[in-house]
Amino acid sequence: MKELVVLSGKGGTGKTSIVGSLAALAQSKVMADCDVDAADLHLLLNPSEKQKSEFWSGQVAHIDEDRCTQCGLCQELCRFNAIRDFRVDPVSCEGCGFCSHICPVEAITMKERMSGHWFVSDTRYGTLVHARLGIAQENSGKLVAVVRQQAKQIAEQEGKCLVISDGPPGIGCPVISSLSGVSLALLVTEPTLSGMHDLDRVLGVCRHFGVPAQVCINKYDLNEENTRQIEGWCQDQGVKIAGRISFDNVVTESIVQGVPVIEYSNSRVTQEIERMWHTLSMMLRSGEKG
């Protein structure tokens, strides 16, 4: 079984739109939305939820009002100002546990918190595993690991040979969690200075974890000079260009309609995505290094 993750280094490059089209093109696959902080792949795939599970991670302080003597020590020493009027604000509490150690009557205990949910859903393109992190909750890297684990288990159970993951933007913990151990990373960039800068950063993460990578230049014709710079830089880095996708309003129209552009219109964009998928699938089958 192979695993393809689509990353961007920054938000707004069109990563999720491309993943939606790849989901429509690929056969024998399971999809995973690893962007748990701001999941939006479900907007294109229109999933029908069939399983919902709680995600528990981290701790929050809890004050036993019957044992509390209201000495005020916890309120005075909490560095996050999470305790007021002898009550814990769960949003402000960082779960450090210091208050539970300094309470003279042991009235404060640490309890595990429910930080979000993860889902298994059916789509017209196959099974989708996705998640929703709670407001002001952390540990999104751990939730990404849960999503990936479930997607691979389902792929094994259903006899699927591929997992396609929509990764989070940036280079932080969620990206590392979605990247480690995958077969191939597709790095989506755009011909802007910030796009070029963040492509360099995310490629560095891929190399650190030994993950082969290829690059997709989205909306390449908006600034063809920058596109040539990206292509030259990729050549110097020994990274292949999997595809170049032109700018077209049909992509926006397909998003409004809630369908992948590959199914919305037989346009130049769809032909470019199809050629890119052919390149990616050939590499996945061959096991070639990026």
C-alpha positions as CSV (number, residue, x, y, z in Angstrom):
1,M,0.0,0.0,0.0
2,K,1.3,3.5,-1.0
3,E,0.5,6.8,0.7
4,L,0.6,10.1,-1.1
5,V,0.4,13.3,0.9
6,V,-0.2,16.7,-0.6
7,L,1.5,19.6,1.2
8,S,1.9,23.3,0.4
9,G,4.2,25.0,3.0
10,K,1.6,27.8,3.1
11,G,-2.1,28.1,2.9
12,G,-4.1,29.2,-0.2
13,T,-2.1,27.5,-2.9
14,G,-5.0,25.3,-4.1
15,K,-3.8,22.1,-2.3
16,T,-7.3,20.9,-1.3
17,S,-8.8,21.6,-4.8
18,I,-6.0,19.4,-6.3
19,V,-6.6,16.6,-3.7
20,G,-10.3,16.6,-4.6
21,S,-9.5,16.1,-8.3
22,L,-6.9,13.4,-7.4
23,A,-9.6,11.6,-5.4
24,A,-11.8,11.6,-8.4
25,L,-9.1,10.3,-10.7
26,A,-7.4,7.6,-8.5
27,Q,-8.7,4.1,-8.2
28,S,-8.6,1.8,-5.2
29,K,-7.9,4.4,-2.6
30,V,-8.9,5.9,0.8
31,M,-8.8,9.6,1.4
32,A,-7.6,11.3,4.6
33,D,-7.9,15.0,5.5
34,C,-5.0,15.7,7.8
35,D,-5.6,19.4,8.0
36,V,-7.5,18.9,11.2
37,D,-7.2,22.6,12.3
38,A,-9.2,23.8,9.3
39,A,-10.5,20.8,7.5
40,D,-12.3,21.6,4.2
41,L,-11.8,18.6,1.9
42,H,-15.3,17.5,2.9
43,L,-16.7,20.6,1.2
44,L,-15.6,19.0,-2.2
45,L,-16.3,15.3,-1.5
46,N,-19.7,15.8,0.2
47,P,-19.2,12.9,2.7
48,S,-22.0,10.9,4.4
49,E,-20.9,10.3,8.0
50,K,-21.0,6.7,9.2
51,Q,-18.8,6.8,12.2
52,K,-18.0,9.5,14.8
53,S,-15.4,9.1,17.5
54,E,-14.2,11.4,20.3
55,F,-10.6,12.5,20.4
56,W,-9.2,12.9,24.0
57,S,-5.9,14.6,24.5
58,G,-4.3,16.9,27.0
59,Q,-5.5,17.8,30.5
60,V,-7.4,20.5,32.2
61,A,-7.5,21.4,35.9
62,H,-10.6,20.7,37.9
63,I,-11.3,22.2,41.4
64,D,-13.3,20.2,43.9
65,E,-15.5,22.9,45.5
66,D,-16.2,20.7,48.6
67,R,-12.5,20.4,49.4
68,C,-11.4,23.9,48.3
69,T,-10.7,26.3,51.2
70,Q,-10.5,29.3,48.8
71,C,-7.0,30.1,50.0
72,G,-6.3,31.8,46.6
73,L,-2.9,30.2,46.1
74,C,-3.8,28.7,42.8
75,Q,-5.2,31.9,41.5
76,E,-2.1,33.8,42.6
77,L,0.4,31.4,41.0
78,C,-1.3,30.4,37.8
79,R,0.9,32.0,35.0
80,F,-2.0,31.7,32.5
81,N,-4.7,33.4,34.6
82,A,-6.8,30.4,34.1
83,I,-8.3,30.4,37.6
84,R,-10.7,33.1,38.6
85,D,-13.2,33.1,41.5
86,F,-11.9,29.6,42.3
87,R,-13.1,28.2,38.9
88,V,-11.0,27.0,36.0
89,D,-11.4,28.5,32.6
90,P,-10.8,25.4,30.3
91,V,-9.9,27.6,27.4
92,S,-7.1,29.4,29.3
93,C,-5.9,26.4,31.1
94,E,-2.7,25.0,29.5
95,G,-2.8,21.7,31.4
96,C,0.6,22.2,33.1
97,G,-0.7,20.7,36.4
98,F,1.2,23.2,38.6
99,C,-1.9,24.2,40.5
100,S,-2.6,20.6,41.4
101,H,0.9,20.3,43.0
102,I,0.8,23.4,45.1
103,C,-2.8,23.1,46.4
104,P,-2.4,22.6,50.2
105,V,-5.6,20.6,50.5
106,E,-5.2,18.6,47.2
107,A,-8.5,20.0,45.9
108,I,-7.3,20.3,42.3
109,T,-7.0,17.3,40.0
110,M,-6.1,17.1,36.3
111,K,-8.6,15.5,34.1
112,E,-8.2,14.5,30.4
113,R,-10.1,16.8,28.0
114,M,-12.1,16.0,25.0
115,S,-10.3,17.9,22.2
116,G,-12.3,17.1,19.1
117,H,-13.8,14.3,17.0
118,W,-12.7,12.2,14.0
119,F,-15.0,10.7,11.4
120,V,-15.2,7.9,8.9
121,S,-17.5,8.9,6.0
122,D,-18.6,7.5,2.6
123,T,-18.2,9.6,-0.5
124,R,-18.8,8.9,-4.2
125,Y,-15.1,8.5,-4.5
126,G,-14.5,6.1,-1.6
127,T,-14.0,6.3,2.1
128,L,-12.9,9.6,3.7
129,V,-11.3,9.8,7.2
130,H,-11.4,13.4,8.5
131,A,-11.5,15.2,11.9
132,R,-12.5,18.4,13.6
133,L,-10.3,19.8,16.4
134,G,-12.2,21.7,19.1
135,I,-12.0,25.5,19.6
136,A,-8.7,26.5,21.2
137,Q,-7.5,22.9,21.4
138,E,-4.0,21.8,20.7
139,N,-2.3,18.4,19.9
140,S,-3.4,18.6,16.3
141,G,-0.3,16.5,15.4
142,K,-1.6,13.7,17.5
143,L,-5.0,13.9,15.9
144,V,-3.4,13.8,12.5
145,A,-1.7,10.6,13.5
146,V,-5.1,9.1,14.5
147,V,-6.6,10.1,11.1
148,R,-3.7,8.5,9.2
149,Q,-3.8,5.4,11.3
150,Q,-7.5,4.9,10.7
151,A,-7.2,5.6,7.0
152,K,-4.5,2.9,6.6
153,Q,-6.4,0.4,8.6
154,I,-9.5,1.0,6.4
155,A,-7.4,0.7,3.3
156,E,-6.0,-2.7,4.5
157,Q,-9.5,-3.9,5.4
158,E,-11.0,-2.9,2.1
159,G,-8.0,-4.1,0.0
160,K,-7.2,-0.6,-1.3
161,C,-3.7,0.1,-2.5
162,L,-3.4,3.9,-2.0
163,V,-4.1,6.5,0.7
164,I,-4.3,10.1,-0.5
165,S,-3.9,12.6,2.3
166,D,-4.6,16.3,2.2
167,G,-1.9,17.7,4.5
168,P,-1.9,20.8,6.6
169,P,-0.1,24.0,5.6
170,G,3.2,25.1,7.1
171,I,6.1,23.0,8.4
172,G,5.0,22.5,12.1
173,C,4.0,19.5,14.1
174,P,0.8,18.6,12.1
175,V,2.9,18.6,8.9
176,I,5.5,16.4,10.4
177,S,2.8,14.0,11.6
178,S,1.2,13.8,8.2
179,L,4.5,13.4,6.4
180,S,6.6,10.9,8.2
181,G,6.7,7.5,6.6
182,V,4.7,8.3,3.4
183,S,5.6,7.0,0.0
184,L,5.5,10.4,-1.9
185,A,4.9,14.1,-1.1
186,L,3.4,16.4,-3.7
187,L,4.3,20.0,-2.9
188,V,1.9,22.5,-4.3
189,T,3.3,26.0,-4.7
190,E,2.4,29.2,-6.6
191,P,4.6,31.7,-8.5
192,T,4.8,34.2,-5.7
193,L,7.7,35.1,-3.4
194,S,6.0,33.7,-0.4
195,G,5.2,30.5,-2.3
196,M,8.8,30.1,-3.4
197,H,10.1,30.7,0.2
198,D,7.7,28.2,1.8
199,L,8.4,25.6,-0.9
200,D,12.0,25.7,0.2
201,R,11.0,25.2,3.8
202,V,8.6,22.3,3.3
203,L,11.1,20.5,0.9
204,G,13.6,20.7,3.7
205,V,11.2,18.9,6.0
206,C,10.7,16.2,3.4
207,R,14.4,15.7,3.0
208,H,14.8,15.5,6.8
209,F,12.4,12.6,7.0
210,G,13.7,11.0,3.8
211,V,10.4,11.4,1.9
212,P,10.6,11.7,-1.9
213,A,8.9,14.8,-3.2
214,Q,7.7,16.3,-6.5
215,V,6.4,19.8,-7.1
216,C,3.2,21.1,-8.6
217,I,3.2,24.8,-9.7
218,N,-0.4,26.0,-9.5
219,K,-1.6,29.1,-11.4
220,Y,1.8,29.1,-13.0
221,D,0.7,31.5,-15.8
222,L,0.0,34.4,-13.3
223,N,3.8,35.1,-13.1
224,E,5.7,33.1,-15.6
225,E,9.0,34.7,-14.6
226,N,8.6,33.4,-11.1
227,T,7.5,30.0,-12.5
228,R,10.8,29.8,-14.4
229,Q,12.7,30.6,-11.2
230,I,10.9,27.8,-9.4
231,E,11.6,25.4,-12.2
232,G,15.3,26.4,-12.2
233,W,15.5,26.1,-8.4
234,C,13.8,22.6,-8.5
235,Q,16.3,21.5,-11.2
236,D,19.2,22.7,-9.0
237,Q,17.7,20.8,-6.0
238,G,17.2,17.6,-8.1
239,V,13.4,17.8,-7.6
240,K,11.0,16.9,-10.5
241,I,8.1,19.1,-11.5
242,A,5.0,16.8,-11.5
243,G,2.8,19.3,-13.2
244,R,2.0,22.9,-14.0
245,I,-1.6,24.0,-13.7
246,S,-2.9,27.2,-15.3
247,F,-5.2,29.8,-13.7
248,D,-8.8,29.4,-14.7
249,N,-12.0,30.7,-13.1
250,V,-13.6,27.3,-13.7
251,V,-11.8,26.1,-10.6
252,T,-13.6,28.7,-8.5
253,E,-16.9,27.8,-10.2
254,S,-16.4,24.1,-9.3
255,I,-15.6,25.0,-5.7
256,V,-18.9,27.0,-5.5
257,Q,-20.7,24.0,-6.9
258,G,-19.0,21.7,-4.3
259,V,-17.4,19.3,-6.8
260,P,-13.8,18.7,-7.9
261,V,-12.9,20.6,-11.0
262,I,-11.9,17.4,-12.8
263,E,-15.6,16.5,-12.8
264,Y,-17.0,20.0,-13.3
265,S,-15.5,20.8,-16.7
266,N,-13.4,19.3,-19.4
267,S,-11.0,22.3,-19.6
268,R,-7.3,22.9,-19.9
269,V,-7.0,22.7,-16.1
270,T,-8.5,19.2,-16.0
271,Q,-6.2,18.0,-18.7
272,E,-3.2,19.4,-16.8
273,I,-4.4,17.7,-13.6
274,E,-4.9,14.4,-15.4
275,R,-1.3,14.5,-16.8
276,M,0.0,15.3,-13.4
277,W,-1.8,12.3,-11.9
278,H,-0.4,10.1,-14.6
279,T,3.1,11.2,-13.6
280,L,2.4,10.7,-9.9
281,S,0.9,7.3,-10.3
282,M,3.8,6.1,-12.4
283,M,6.2,7.2,-9.7
284,L,4.1,5.5,-7.0
285,R,4.1,2.3,-8.9
286,S,7.8,2.3,-9.6
287,G,8.9,3.4,-6.2
288,E,11.2,5.9,-7.8
289,K,12.8,8.5,-5.6
290,G,12.0,12.2,-6.1
